[in-house]
Amino acid sequence: MLSFVLQRLLQSVIVVLILSIVLFVGVWMIGNPADILISSEASEADRLAAIAALGLDKPLWQQYLVFLGNAVQGDWGASFVYKEPAISIILQRLPASLELGAVAFLIAVTVSVPAGLYSGLRPQSPVGRGVMAFSLIGVSIPTFWQGMLLIVAFGIALPILPVGDRGQVATHLGITSSLWTLDGWSHIVMPAFSLALLKMSLLMRVTRAATMEISRLDFVKFAYAKGVRTRKVIVGHILRNALVPLITVTGIELGNLLAYGVITETVFSWPGLGKLLINSIKVLDRPLIVAQLTYTALLFIAINFIVDVLHMAIDPRVKSVLGQRT
């Protein structure tokens, strides 16, 4: 187990290093921030001074080495636009994205797993067919269209939910969040459901497919033949084994919820990292773009690591494979 953890940590460091190079070069290829941030009416001397102040006068490889050296010390650079440390700006916007992603994840999992399990056990029942129809609709409608439909339906035609912003926030136990207030919950319901709908539909289909496949296996039939209670067979045999593929997909989708709610945050004017990323790209705020994308990479690496550990805890076959390797 220890060798596995150390190996994964080493792999993670290498992946982060490679991704940082790709991100830095990719952002550099988008365009020159000086063309946007420096006034066209500025003199050549002022323009050169501004470029030097932004650190854009050095070759790309030198800019990257400076960035890497500062990043190792926890300094991700200062935003060209906000004139503040990029990490501080991200931390200011991070709670809003975490709130939205957490609520969307909660909605997706609590609905999709029971629905997918039931439809997998009874695929020909009316409820099972209804679950599949709902999941097909969920994966077919684009996210931005879902958001606009929800706004038109519940924000304009039936103005029962507010549209835009986080609503009222409060601080409890040292945590400032809009989830502590009813007004905050009223603001988060629509964007969270819109963000969760695609994930919910995908998890339903994965759970259903895994349940149907496992239900046909001999050890499940043998458990029924021995007279094991149905509930115990479903929970201890079918659901436990269905969790293996489900955890993998859930981990990836959790990362997407926390890192890539760009469209939903833009449609609902949610003040999170997704909307911040769009605004940063518009003005080519290079330090802020690189910092956000690096955060996203670190988030996915951490989630994949946790997923691998959960696989070891749930599936004994993974333990045996690791034991043979060591």
C-alpha positions as CSV (number, residue, x, y, z in Angstrom):
1,M,0.0,0.0,0.0
2,L,2.8,2.4,0.9
3,S,4.7,1.7,-2.3
4,F,1.5,2.3,-4.3
5,V,0.9,5.6,-2.6
6,L,4.5,6.7,-3.2
7,Q,4.3,5.6,-6.8
8,R,1.1,7.5,-7.4
9,L,2.5,10.6,-5.8
10,L,5.6,10.5,-8.0
11,Q,3.4,10.1,-11.1
12,S,1.3,13.0,-9.9
13,V,4.3,15.3,-9.7
14,I,5.4,14.3,-13.2
15,V,1.9,14.9,-14.6
16,V,1.6,18.3,-12.9
17,L,5.0,19.3,-14.3
18,I,4.1,18.2,-17.9
19,L,0.7,19.9,-17.6
20,S,2.2,23.1,-16.4
21,I,4.4,23.3,-19.5
22,V,1.5,22.5,-21.8
23,L,-0.8,25.1,-20.1
24,F,1.9,27.8,-20.1
25,V,2.7,27.3,-23.8
26,G,-1.0,27.0,-24.7
27,V,-1.9,30.2,-23.0
28,W,1.1,31.9,-24.6
29,M,-0.2,30.8,-28.0
30,I,-3.6,32.4,-27.4
31,G,-2.3,35.9,-27.9
32,N,-0.2,38.7,-26.4
33,P,-1.8,40.2,-23.3
34,A,0.0,43.5,-24.0
35,D,-2.2,44.0,-27.1
36,I,-5.3,44.1,-24.8
37,L,-4.1,45.5,-21.5
38,I,-2.0,48.4,-22.9
39,S,-3.7,51.3,-24.5
40,S,-3.2,51.8,-28.2
41,E,-2.6,55.5,-27.5
42,A,0.4,54.7,-25.2
43,S,3.8,55.8,-26.4
44,E,6.4,53.2,-27.4
45,A,8.4,53.9,-24.3
46,D,5.4,53.5,-22.0
47,R,4.4,50.3,-23.9
48,L,7.9,48.8,-23.4
49,A,7.9,49.7,-19.7
50,A,4.5,48.1,-19.2
51,I,5.6,45.0,-21.0
52,A,8.6,44.8,-18.8
53,A,6.5,45.3,-15.7
54,L,4.3,42.4,-16.7
55,G,7.3,40.2,-17.2
56,L,6.5,39.7,-20.9
57,D,9.8,41.0,-22.2
58,K,11.6,37.7,-21.4
59,P,11.7,34.7,-23.7
60,L,9.0,32.1,-23.1
61,W,11.3,29.6,-21.4
62,Q,12.5,32.2,-19.0
63,Q,8.9,33.2,-18.2
64,Y,8.1,29.6,-17.5
65,L,11.1,29.1,-15.2
66,V,10.2,32.2,-13.2
67,F,6.6,30.9,-12.9
68,L,7.7,27.5,-11.9
69,G,10.2,28.8,-9.3
70,N,7.5,31.1,-7.8
71,A,4.8,28.4,-7.9
72,V,7.0,26.0,-5.9
73,Q,7.0,28.7,-3.2
74,G,3.3,29.1,-3.4
75,D,3.3,32.2,-5.5
76,W,1.2,31.8,-8.7
77,G,1.9,35.3,-9.9
78,A,-0.2,38.4,-9.8
79,S,-3.2,39.1,-12.0
80,F,-2.6,41.5,-14.9
81,V,-6.1,42.9,-14.5
82,Y,-6.9,42.8,-10.7
83,K,-3.3,43.6,-9.6
84,E,-3.7,41.0,-6.9
85,P,-2.1,37.5,-6.3
86,A,-3.8,35.0,-8.5
87,I,-4.1,32.5,-5.7
88,S,-6.0,35.1,-3.6
89,I,-8.5,35.8,-6.4
90,I,-9.1,32.0,-6.8
91,L,-9.6,31.6,-3.1
92,Q,-12.2,34.4,-3.2
93,R,-14.2,32.7,-6.0
94,L,-13.6,29.1,-4.9
95,P,-16.3,28.9,-2.2
96,A,-19.0,29.8,-4.7
97,S,-17.9,27.1,-7.1
98,L,-17.6,24.5,-4.3
99,E,-21.1,25.3,-3.1
100,L,-22.5,24.9,-6.6
101,G,-20.6,21.7,-7.3
102,A,-21.3,20.1,-4.0
103,V,-25.1,20.7,-4.2
104,A,-25.2,19.5,-7.9
105,F,-23.2,16.4,-6.9
106,L,-25.6,15.7,-4.0
107,I,-28.6,16.0,-6.3
108,A,-27.0,13.8,-9.0
109,V,-25.9,11.0,-6.7
110,T,-29.0,10.8,-4.5
111,V,-31.3,10.6,-7.5
112,S,-29.2,8.7,-10.0
113,V,-28.0,5.7,-7.9
114,P,-31.4,4.6,-6.5
115,A,-33.1,5.3,-9.9
116,G,-30.4,3.4,-11.8
117,L,-30.4,0.5,-9.4
118,Y,-34.1,0.1,-9.6
119,S,-34.2,0.4,-13.4
120,G,-31.4,-2.2,-13.6
121,L,-33.3,-4.7,-11.4
122,R,-36.6,-4.1,-13.2
123,P,-35.6,-2.8,-16.7
124,Q,-39.0,-3.6,-18.2
125,S,-41.1,-2.0,-15.6
126,P,-42.8,1.4,-16.3
127,V,-40.5,3.1,-13.8
128,G,-37.4,1.5,-15.3
129,R,-38.4,2.7,-18.8
130,G,-39.2,6.1,-17.4
131,V,-35.7,6.4,-15.8
132,M,-34.1,5.5,-19.2
133,A,-36.3,8.1,-21.0
134,F,-35.3,10.7,-18.5
135,S,-31.6,9.9,-18.7
136,L,-31.8,10.1,-22.5
137,I,-33.4,13.5,-22.3
138,G,-30.8,14.6,-19.8
139,V,-27.8,13.7,-22.0
140,S,-29.4,15.1,-25.1
141,I,-30.2,18.7,-24.1
142,P,-27.1,21.0,-24.1
143,T,-26.2,22.5,-20.7
144,F,-26.7,26.1,-21.8
145,W,-30.2,25.3,-23.2
146,Q,-31.2,23.5,-19.9
147,G,-30.2,26.6,-18.0
148,M,-32.1,29.0,-20.3
149,L,-35.2,26.8,-20.1
150,L,-35.0,26.8,-16.3
151,I,-34.6,30.6,-16.2
152,V,-37.6,31.1,-18.5
153,A,-39.8,28.6,-16.7
154,F,-39.0,29.4,-13.0
155,G,-37.4,32.8,-13.2
156,I,-39.7,34.6,-15.7
157,A,-42.9,32.6,-16.5
158,L,-43.3,31.4,-12.9
159,P,-41.1,33.9,-10.9
160,I,-40.6,31.6,-7.9
161,L,-36.8,31.4,-7.9
162,P,-34.3,34.2,-8.3
163,V,-31.8,34.2,-11.1
164,G,-28.2,35.3,-10.8
165,D,-25.7,35.8,-7.9
166,R,-25.3,33.7,-4.8
167,G,-27.8,35.5,-2.7
168,Q,-27.4,36.2,1.0
169,V,-24.3,34.7,2.7
170,A,-23.6,34.0,6.3
171,T,-20.7,32.8,8.4
172,H,-21.0,29.8,10.8
173,L,-18.1,27.8,12.3
174,G,-15.7,30.0,10.5
175,I,-17.2,29.1,7.1
176,T,-18.8,31.8,5.0
177,S,-21.4,30.3,2.6
178,S,-24.7,31.1,1.0
179,L,-25.9,27.6,2.1
180,W,-26.4,28.9,5.6
181,T,-29.4,31.0,4.4
182,L,-32.7,30.3,2.8
183,D,-32.1,33.1,0.3
184,G,-28.8,31.4,-0.7
185,W,-30.6,28.1,-1.2
186,S,-33.2,29.8,-3.4
187,H,-30.4,31.1,-5.6
188,I,-28.5,27.9,-5.9
189,V,-31.4,25.5,-6.7
190,M,-31.7,26.3,-10.4
191,P,-28.0,26.4,-11.3
192,A,-27.3,23.3,-9.2
193,F,-30.1,21.3,-10.9
194,S,-29.0,22.5,-14.3
195,L,-25.4,21.4,-13.6
196,A,-26.5,18.1,-12.1
197,L,-28.9,17.0,-14.9
198,L,-26.2,15.8,-17.3
199,K,-24.3,14.0,-14.5
200,M,-27.4,12.6,-13.1
201,S,-28.4,11.1,-16.5
202,L,-24.9,9.6,-17.0
203,L,-24.8,8.1,-13.5
204,M,-28.2,6.6,-14.0
205,R,-27.1,4.8,-17.2
206,V,-23.9,3.6,-15.6
207,T,-25.6,2.3,-12.5
208,R,-28.3,0.6,-14.6
209,A,-25.8,-1.1,-16.9
210,A,-23.7,-2.3,-14.0
211,T,-26.7,-3.6,-12.1
212,M,-28.1,-5.5,-15.1
213,E,-24.6,-7.1,-15.8
214,I,-24.0,-8.1,-12.2
215,S,-27.5,-9.5,-11.7
216,R,-26.9,-12.1,-14.4
217,L,-23.7,-13.4,-12.7
218,D,-23.6,-16.8,-11.1
219,F,-22.8,-15.7,-7.5
220,V,-25.9,-13.5,-7.5
221,K,-28.1,-16.4,-8.7
222,F,-26.5,-18.7,-6.2
223,A,-27.2,-16.2,-3.4
224,Y,-30.9,-16.1,-4.4
225,A,-30.9,-19.9,-4.6
226,K,-29.5,-20.2,-1.0
227,G,-32.4,-18.2,0.2
228,V,-30.5,-15.0,1.1
229,R,-32.8,-12.1,1.6
230,T,-33.4,-10.0,-1.4
231,R,-32.3,-6.8,0.3
232,K,-29.0,-8.3,1.4
233,V,-28.3,-9.6,-2.1
234,I,-29.0,-6.2,-3.6
235,V,-26.9,-4.3,-1.1
236,G,-24.2,-6.8,-0.4
237,H,-23.7,-8.3,-3.8
238,I,-25.1,-6.3,-6.6
239,L,-24.7,-2.7,-5.3
240,R,-21.3,-3.4,-3.8
241,N,-19.9,-4.7,-7.1
242,A,-21.7,-2.0,-9.1
243,L,-19.8,0.6,-7.1
244,V,-16.5,-0.2,-8.8
245,P,-17.3,1.3,-12.2
246,L,-19.7,3.8,-10.5
247,I,-16.9,5.3,-8.3
248,T,-14.7,5.8,-11.3
249,V,-17.3,7.7,-13.3
250,T,-18.5,9.6,-10.2
251,G,-14.9,10.7,-9.4
252,I,-14.5,12.1,-12.9
253,E,-17.8,13.8,-12.9
254,L,-17.2,15.3,-9.4
255,G,-14.0,16.8,-10.8
256,N,-16.0,18.2,-13.8
257,L,-18.6,19.7,-11.4
258,L,-16.0,21.4,-9.3
259,A,-13.8,22.6,-12.1
260,Y,-15.8,22.9,-15.3
261,G,-19.1,24.6,-14.3
262,V,-18.2,27.3,-16.9
263,I,-21.4,27.2,-18.9
264,T,-23.7,27.0,-15.9
265,E,-21.9,29.8,-14.0
266,T,-22.0,32.0,-17.1
267,V,-25.7,31.4,-17.8
268,F,-26.8,32.0,-14.2
269,S,-24.2,34.7,-13.5
270,W,-22.8,32.6,-10.7
271,P,-19.7,34.3,-9.2
272,G,-17.5,31.2,-9.3
273,L,-14.3,30.1,-10.9
274,G,-16.0,29.2,-14.2
275,K,-17.2,32.7,-14.8
276,L,-13.8,34.0,-13.6
277,L,-12.0,31.8,-16.2
278,I,-14.2,33.1,-19.0
279,N,-13.5,36.7,-18.0
280,S,-9.8,36.0,-17.7
281,I,-9.6,34.5,-21.2
282,K,-11.3,37.5,-22.6
283,V,-8.6,39.9,-21.4
284,L,-5.7,37.3,-21.7
285,D,-4.9,37.5,-17.9
286,R,-2.2,34.9,-18.3
287,P,-1.3,34.4,-14.6
288,L,-4.9,34.0,-13.6
289,I,-5.6,31.6,-16.5
290,V,-2.6,29.4,-15.7
291,A,-3.3,29.4,-12.0
292,Q,-7.0,28.3,-12.5
293,L,-6.1,25.6,-15.0
294,T,-3.3,24.3,-12.7
295,Y,-5.8,24.2,-9.9
296,T,-8.1,22.1,-12.1
297,A,-5.3,19.7,-12.9
298,L,-4.4,19.3,-9.3
299,L,-8.0,18.7,-8.4
300,F,-8.4,15.9,-11.0
301,I,-5.1,14.3,-9.9
302,A,-6.3,14.3,-6.2
303,I,-9.7,12.9,-7.2
304,N,-8.1,10.1,-9.3
305,F,-5.9,9.2,-6.4
306,I,-8.8,9.0,-4.0
307,V,-10.7,6.9,-6.5
308,D,-7.8,4.4,-6.7
309,V,-7.7,4.1,-3.0
310,L,-11.5,3.5,-2.9
311,H,-11.1,0.8,-5.5
312,M,-8.6,-1.0,-3.2
313,A,-11.0,-0.8,-0.3
314,I,-14.0,-2.1,-2.3
315,D,-12.6,-4.5,-4.8
316,P,-10.3,-7.2,-3.4
317,R,-9.0,-8.0,-6.9
318,V,-7.2,-4.7,-6.9
319,K,-5.4,-5.6,-3.7
320,S,-4.3,-8.9,-5.1
321,V,-2.9,-7.3,-8.2
322,L,-1.0,-4.8,-6.2
323,G,0.3,-7.6,-3.9
324,Q,1.6,-9.5,-6.9
325,R,3.4,-6.4,-8.2
326,T,5.1,-5.8,-4.9
